[in-house]
Amino acid sequence: MKIYDYNGLKNVAGERIHQRRTTLRISQADLSARMQVRGVTIEREAISKIETGDRFITDYELMTFAEVLGVSMDWLTGKQ
């Protein structure tokens, strides 16, 4: 499997996830717990890597991040 980067990052939403999470004053551990309640098993360390662009995000993870953070997937990907 070939690994792809976009402008040196493995995702385009990490910065926005971090921005919204800090605006809401949610820790990475709390965000992880909220994701897990919705059926997406993701550890705090994975969220850290997503926010720094060092980890890919699956479509279902992106959808759940948007739901948990109260934003659209378009906003998370910079389309809005």
C-alpha positions in Angstrom: 0.0 0.0 0.0 1.4 3.4 -1.0 1.2 6.1 1.6 0.2 9.5 0.3 0.7 13.0 1.7 -1.1 16.2 1.0 1.1 19.2 1.5 3.2 17.1 3.9 0.2 15.9 5.9 -1.8 12.6 6.0 -5.1 14.4 6.4 -6.6 17.9 5.8 -8.9 18.0 8.8 -6.5 17.6 11.7 -5.9 21.3 12.2 -9.7 22.1 12.2 -10.3 19.2 14.6 -7.7 20.7 17.0 -9.2 24.2 16.5 -12.7 23.1 17.3 -11.7 20.9 20.2 -9.8 23.6 21.9 -12.6 26.1 21.3 -15.0 23.7 23.0 -12.4 23.2 25.8 -12.5 19.4 25.3 -9.3 17.4 26.0 -8.1 14.8 23.6 -9.0 12.1 26.1 -12.6 13.5 26.4 -12.9 13.6 22.6 -11.7 10.0 22.4 -14.4 9.0 25.0 -17.1 10.8 23.0 -16.0 9.1 19.8 -16.1 5.7 21.5 -19.6 6.3 22.9 -20.6 6.7 19.2 -19.0 3.4 18.2 -15.7 4.7 16.9 -12.8 3.2 18.9 -10.0 5.8 18.8 -7.3 6.4 21.4 -6.1 9.8 22.7 -2.7 9.2 21.0 -4.5 8.6 17.6 -6.3 12.0 18.0 -2.9 13.7 18.7 -1.5 12.2 15.5 -4.6 13.2 13.5 -4.3 16.8 14.8 -0.6 17.0 13.8 -1.3 15.4 10.4 0.6 12.3 11.1 -2.3 9.9 10.8 -5.0 9.3 8.1 -8.7 9.7 9.0 -11.2 7.3 7.7 -14.5 8.5 6.3 -16.5 7.2 9.3 -14.1 8.8 11.7 -14.5 12.1 9.9 -18.2 11.8 10.1 -18.1 11.1 13.8 -15.6 13.9 14.5 -18.1 16.3 12.8 -21.0 15.0 14.8 -19.1 15.1 18.2 -17.7 18.6 17.5 -20.9 20.0 16.2 -19.6 21.0 12.8 -20.0 19.8 9.2 -17.6 17.5 7.4 -17.2 20.3 4.9 -16.0 22.7 7.6 -13.6 20.0 8.9 -12.1 19.6 5.4 -11.8 23.4 4.8 -14.6 23.6 2.2 -16.5 26.2 4.3 
